[in-house]
Amino acid sequence: MAQVAITINGKEYSLSCDDGQEERIRAAGALLNAGVGELANQMDRVNDLNLVVMASVLLADDLIREQAARKQEEAPDLEELAMALEYLADKVESVASRFAPE
């Protein structure tokens, strides 16, 4: 197990992580710290726990929106799908007509 130090709102935290994951954990900590910093600048006298919870919820919301957008991009275009099916149906009919008794 590796140890990683991250700083959130001026306080250092030591976290354990799997070997090789240190940079990813540092990057995640930096992202959370940036979110907390933005919120701290916008709000007066909010405790650290509330700042971290709020920043975490906002980051999770961003992730959910990104996943939803990715799913929409992966959905097939129904018009293209219909055209492909029509093309295949024409090909099947063409091949079938060659074998049909006269």
PyMOL CGO cylinders between C-alpha atoms (Angstrom):
from pymol import cmd
from pymol.cgo import CYLINDER

trace = [
    CYLINDER, 0.00, 0.00, 0.00, 1.20, 3.44, -0.91, 0.3, 1, 1, 1, 1, 1, 1,
    CYLINDER, 1.20, 3.44, -0.91, 0.64, 6.63, 1.07, 0.3, 1, 1, 1, 1, 1, 1,
    CYLINDER, 0.64, 6.63, 1.07, -0.40, 9.86, -0.63, 0.3, 1, 1, 1, 1, 1, 1,
    CYLINDER, -0.40, 9.86, -0.63, -0.68, 13.31, 0.91, 0.3, 1, 1, 1, 1, 1, 1,
    CYLINDER, -0.68, 13.31, 0.91, -3.36, 15.63, -0.48, 0.3, 1, 1, 1, 1, 1, 1,
    CYLINDER, -3.36, 15.63, -0.48, -4.32, 19.12, 0.61, 0.3, 1, 1, 1, 1, 1, 1,
    CYLINDER, -4.32, 19.12, 0.61, -7.95, 20.21, 0.85, 0.3, 1, 1, 1, 1, 1, 1,
    CYLINDER, -7.95, 20.21, 0.85, -8.69, 23.80, 1.84, 0.3, 1, 1, 1, 1, 1, 1,
    CYLINDER, -8.69, 23.80, 1.84, -5.26, 24.25, 3.38, 0.3, 1, 1, 1, 1, 1, 1,
    CYLINDER, -5.26, 24.25, 3.38, -5.31, 21.04, 5.42, 0.3, 1, 1, 1, 1, 1, 1,
    CYLINDER, -5.31, 21.04, 5.42, -3.17, 18.04, 4.59, 0.3, 1, 1, 1, 1, 1, 1,
    CYLINDER, -3.17, 18.04, 4.59, -4.61, 14.54, 4.59, 0.3, 1, 1, 1, 1, 1, 1,
    CYLINDER, -4.61, 14.54, 4.59, -2.72, 11.26, 4.28, 0.3, 1, 1, 1, 1, 1, 1,
    CYLINDER, -2.72, 11.26, 4.28, -4.47, 8.57, 2.25, 0.3, 1, 1, 1, 1, 1, 1,
    CYLINDER, -4.47, 8.57, 2.25, -3.64, 4.95, 1.52, 0.3, 1, 1, 1, 1, 1, 1,
    CYLINDER, -3.64, 4.95, 1.52, -3.99, 3.64, -2.01, 0.3, 1, 1, 1, 1, 1, 1,
    CYLINDER, -3.99, 3.64, -2.01, -2.84, 0.75, -4.15, 0.3, 1, 1, 1, 1, 1, 1,
    CYLINDER, -2.84, 0.75, -4.15, 0.68, 0.96, -5.47, 0.3, 1, 1, 1, 1, 1, 1,
    CYLINDER, 0.68, 0.96, -5.47, 0.76, 2.77, -8.80, 0.3, 1, 1, 1, 1, 1, 1,
    CYLINDER, 0.76, 2.77, -8.80, -2.39, 4.80, -8.10, 0.3, 1, 1, 1, 1, 1, 1,
    CYLINDER, -2.39, 4.80, -8.10, -0.66, 7.69, -6.36, 0.3, 1, 1, 1, 1, 1, 1,
    CYLINDER, -0.66, 7.69, -6.36, -0.81, 10.17, -9.25, 0.3, 1, 1, 1, 1, 1, 1,
    CYLINDER, -0.81, 10.17, -9.25, -4.50, 9.51, -9.88, 0.3, 1, 1, 1, 1, 1, 1,
    CYLINDER, -4.50, 9.51, -9.88, -5.27, 10.08, -6.18, 0.3, 1, 1, 1, 1, 1, 1,
    CYLINDER, -5.27, 10.08, -6.18, -3.23, 13.29, -6.18, 0.3, 1, 1, 1, 1, 1, 1,
    CYLINDER, -3.23, 13.29, -6.18, -5.11, 14.49, -9.27, 0.3, 1, 1, 1, 1, 1, 1,
    CYLINDER, -5.11, 14.49, -9.27, -8.45, 13.66, -7.64, 0.3, 1, 1, 1, 1, 1, 1,
    CYLINDER, -8.45, 13.66, -7.64, -7.38, 15.53, -4.51, 0.3, 1, 1, 1, 1, 1, 1,
    CYLINDER, -7.38, 15.53, -4.51, -6.34, 18.54, -6.56, 0.3, 1, 1, 1, 1, 1, 1,
    CYLINDER, -6.34, 18.54, -6.56, -9.71, 18.54, -8.34, 0.3, 1, 1, 1, 1, 1, 1,
    CYLINDER, -9.71, 18.54, -8.34, -11.58, 18.36, -5.05, 0.3, 1, 1, 1, 1, 1, 1,
    CYLINDER, -11.58, 18.36, -5.05, -9.38, 21.08, -3.57, 0.3, 1, 1, 1, 1, 1, 1,
    CYLINDER, -9.38, 21.08, -3.57, -10.13, 23.34, -6.53, 0.3, 1, 1, 1, 1, 1, 1,
    CYLINDER, -10.13, 23.34, -6.53, -13.88, 22.76, -6.09, 0.3, 1, 1, 1, 1, 1, 1,
    CYLINDER, -13.88, 22.76, -6.09, -13.67, 23.46, -2.37, 0.3, 1, 1, 1, 1, 1, 1,
    CYLINDER, -13.67, 23.46, -2.37, -11.65, 26.61, -3.07, 0.3, 1, 1, 1, 1, 1, 1,
    CYLINDER, -11.65, 26.61, -3.07, -14.26, 27.91, -5.49, 0.3, 1, 1, 1, 1, 1, 1,
    CYLINDER, -14.26, 27.91, -5.49, -17.05, 27.31, -3.00, 0.3, 1, 1, 1, 1, 1, 1,
    CYLINDER, -17.05, 27.31, -3.00, -15.08, 28.85, -0.13, 0.3, 1, 1, 1, 1, 1, 1,
    CYLINDER, -15.08, 28.85, -0.13, -14.62, 32.02, -2.20, 0.3, 1, 1, 1, 1, 1, 1,
    CYLINDER, -14.62, 32.02, -2.20, -18.35, 32.20, -2.88, 0.3, 1, 1, 1, 1, 1, 1,
    CYLINDER, -18.35, 32.20, -2.88, -19.59, 31.56, 0.65, 0.3, 1, 1, 1, 1, 1, 1,
    CYLINDER, -19.59, 31.56, 0.65, -19.04, 33.15, 4.01, 0.3, 1, 1, 1, 1, 1, 1,
    CYLINDER, -19.04, 33.15, 4.01, -18.11, 31.13, 7.06, 0.3, 1, 1, 1, 1, 1, 1,
    CYLINDER, -18.11, 31.13, 7.06, -18.94, 27.59, 5.98, 0.3, 1, 1, 1, 1, 1, 1,
    CYLINDER, -18.94, 27.59, 5.98, -17.22, 24.77, 7.83, 0.3, 1, 1, 1, 1, 1, 1,
    CYLINDER, -17.22, 24.77, 7.83, -14.77, 22.44, 6.09, 0.3, 1, 1, 1, 1, 1, 1,
    CYLINDER, -14.77, 22.44, 6.09, -17.06, 19.43, 6.14, 0.3, 1, 1, 1, 1, 1, 1,
    CYLINDER, -17.06, 19.43, 6.14, -19.88, 21.30, 4.41, 0.3, 1, 1, 1, 1, 1, 1,
    CYLINDER, -19.88, 21.30, 4.41, -17.45, 22.65, 1.81, 0.3, 1, 1, 1, 1, 1, 1,
    CYLINDER, -17.45, 22.65, 1.81, -16.11, 19.19, 1.04, 0.3, 1, 1, 1, 1, 1, 1,
    CYLINDER, -16.11, 19.19, 1.04, -19.59, 17.66, 0.86, 0.3, 1, 1, 1, 1, 1, 1,
    CYLINDER, -19.59, 17.66, 0.86, -20.84, 20.43, -1.43, 0.3, 1, 1, 1, 1, 1, 1,
    CYLINDER, -20.84, 20.43, -1.43, -17.80, 20.20, -3.69, 0.3, 1, 1, 1, 1, 1, 1,
    CYLINDER, -17.80, 20.20, -3.69, -18.11, 16.41, -3.83, 0.3, 1, 1, 1, 1, 1, 1,
    CYLINDER, -18.11, 16.41, -3.83, -21.78, 16.61, -4.80, 0.3, 1, 1, 1, 1, 1, 1,
    CYLINDER, -21.78, 16.61, -4.80, -20.98, 19.14, -7.55, 0.3, 1, 1, 1, 1, 1, 1,
    CYLINDER, -20.98, 19.14, -7.55, -18.19, 16.92, -8.89, 0.3, 1, 1, 1, 1, 1, 1,
    CYLINDER, -18.19, 16.92, -8.89, -20.48, 13.87, -8.80, 0.3, 1, 1, 1, 1, 1, 1,
    CYLINDER, -20.48, 13.87, -8.80, -23.14, 15.88, -10.65, 0.3, 1, 1, 1, 1, 1, 1,
    CYLINDER, -23.14, 15.88, -10.65, -20.58, 16.79, -13.33, 0.3, 1, 1, 1, 1, 1, 1,
    CYLINDER, -20.58, 16.79, -13.33, -19.70, 13.10, -13.66, 0.3, 1, 1, 1, 1, 1, 1,
    CYLINDER, -19.70, 13.10, -13.66, -23.36, 12.09, -14.00, 0.3, 1, 1, 1, 1, 1, 1,
    CYLINDER, -23.36, 12.09, -14.00, -23.93, 14.72, -16.69, 0.3, 1, 1, 1, 1, 1, 1,
    CYLINDER, -23.93, 14.72, -16.69, -20.83, 13.60, -18.58, 0.3, 1, 1, 1, 1, 1, 1,
    CYLINDER, -20.83, 13.60, -18.58, -21.92, 9.95, -18.44, 0.3, 1, 1, 1, 1, 1, 1,
    CYLINDER, -21.92, 9.95, -18.44, -25.40, 10.87, -19.69, 0.3, 1, 1, 1, 1, 1, 1,
    CYLINDER, -25.40, 10.87, -19.69, -23.93, 12.88, -22.56, 0.3, 1, 1, 1, 1, 1, 1,
    CYLINDER, -23.93, 12.88, -22.56, -21.66, 9.97, -23.47, 0.3, 1, 1, 1, 1, 1, 1,
    CYLINDER, -21.66, 9.97, -23.47, -24.64, 7.58, -23.51, 0.3, 1, 1, 1, 1, 1, 1,
    CYLINDER, -24.64, 7.58, -23.51, -26.51, 9.90, -25.88, 0.3, 1, 1, 1, 1, 1, 1,
    CYLINDER, -26.51, 9.90, -25.88, -23.50, 10.00, -28.21, 0.3, 1, 1, 1, 1, 1, 1,
    CYLINDER, -23.50, 10.00, -28.21, -23.34, 6.20, -28.22, 0.3, 1, 1, 1, 1, 1, 1,
    CYLINDER, -23.34, 6.20, -28.22, -27.03, 5.82, -29.14, 0.3, 1, 1, 1, 1, 1, 1,
    CYLINDER, -27.03, 5.82, -29.14, -27.44, 4.86, -32.80, 0.3, 1, 1, 1, 1, 1, 1,
    CYLINDER, -27.44, 4.86, -32.80, -29.00, 7.35, -35.16, 0.3, 1, 1, 1, 1, 1, 1,
    CYLINDER, -29.00, 7.35, -35.16, -32.42, 5.84, -35.87, 0.3, 1, 1, 1, 1, 1, 1,
    CYLINDER, -32.42, 5.84, -35.87, -32.57, 7.29, -39.38, 0.3, 1, 1, 1, 1, 1, 1,
    CYLINDER, -32.57, 7.29, -39.38, -29.22, 5.73, -40.28, 0.3, 1, 1, 1, 1, 1, 1,
    CYLINDER, -29.22, 5.73, -40.28, -30.34, 2.44, -38.76, 0.3, 1, 1, 1, 1, 1, 1,
    CYLINDER, -30.34, 2.44, -38.76, -33.57, 2.48, -40.77, 0.3, 1, 1, 1, 1, 1, 1,
    CYLINDER, -33.57, 2.48, -40.77, -31.64, 3.17, -43.99, 0.3, 1, 1, 1, 1, 1, 1,
    CYLINDER, -31.64, 3.17, -43.99, -29.24, 0.31, -43.25, 0.3, 1, 1, 1, 1, 1, 1,
    CYLINDER, -29.24, 0.31, -43.25, -32.14, -2.08, -42.61, 0.3, 1, 1, 1, 1, 1, 1,
    CYLINDER, -32.14, -2.08, -42.61, -33.84, -1.00, -45.83, 0.3, 1, 1, 1, 1, 1, 1,
    CYLINDER, -33.84, -1.00, -45.83, -30.62, -1.57, -47.77, 0.3, 1, 1, 1, 1, 1, 1,
    CYLINDER, -30.62, -1.57, -47.77, -30.23, -5.04, -46.24, 0.3, 1, 1, 1, 1, 1, 1,
    CYLINDER, -30.23, -5.04, -46.24, -33.87, -5.89, -47.00, 0.3, 1, 1, 1, 1, 1, 1,
    CYLINDER, -33.87, -5.89, -47.00, -33.32, -4.91, -50.66, 0.3, 1, 1, 1, 1, 1, 1,
    CYLINDER, -33.32, -4.91, -50.66, -30.24, -7.13, -50.82, 0.3, 1, 1, 1, 1, 1, 1,
    CYLINDER, -30.24, -7.13, -50.82, -32.08, -10.08, -49.26, 0.3, 1, 1, 1, 1, 1, 1,
    CYLINDER, -32.08, -10.08, -49.26, -34.94, -9.64, -51.76, 0.3, 1, 1, 1, 1, 1, 1,
    CYLINDER, -34.94, -9.64, -51.76, -32.47, -9.46, -54.62, 0.3, 1, 1, 1, 1, 1, 1,
    CYLINDER, -32.47, -9.46, -54.62, -30.73, -12.67, -53.58, 0.3, 1, 1, 1, 1, 1, 1,
    CYLINDER, -30.73, -12.67, -53.58, -34.04, -14.41, -52.86, 0.3, 1, 1, 1, 1, 1, 1,
    CYLINDER, -34.04, -14.41, -52.86, -35.41, -13.50, -56.29, 0.3, 1, 1, 1, 1, 1, 1,
    CYLINDER, -35.41, -13.50, -56.29, -32.50, -15.33, -57.93, 0.3, 1, 1, 1, 1, 1, 1,
    CYLINDER, -32.50, -15.33, -57.93, -33.53, -18.55, -56.23, 0.3, 1, 1, 1, 1, 1, 1,
    CYLINDER, -33.53, -18.55, -56.23, -37.29, -18.18, -56.64, 0.3, 1, 1, 1, 1, 1, 1,
    CYLINDER, -37.29, -18.18, -56.64, -38.91, -20.67, -59.01, 0.3, 1, 1, 1, 1, 1, 1,
    CYLINDER, -38.91, -20.67, -59.01, -40.02, -19.15, -62.28, 0.3, 1, 1, 1, 1, 1, 1,
]
cmd.load_cgo(trace, "trace")
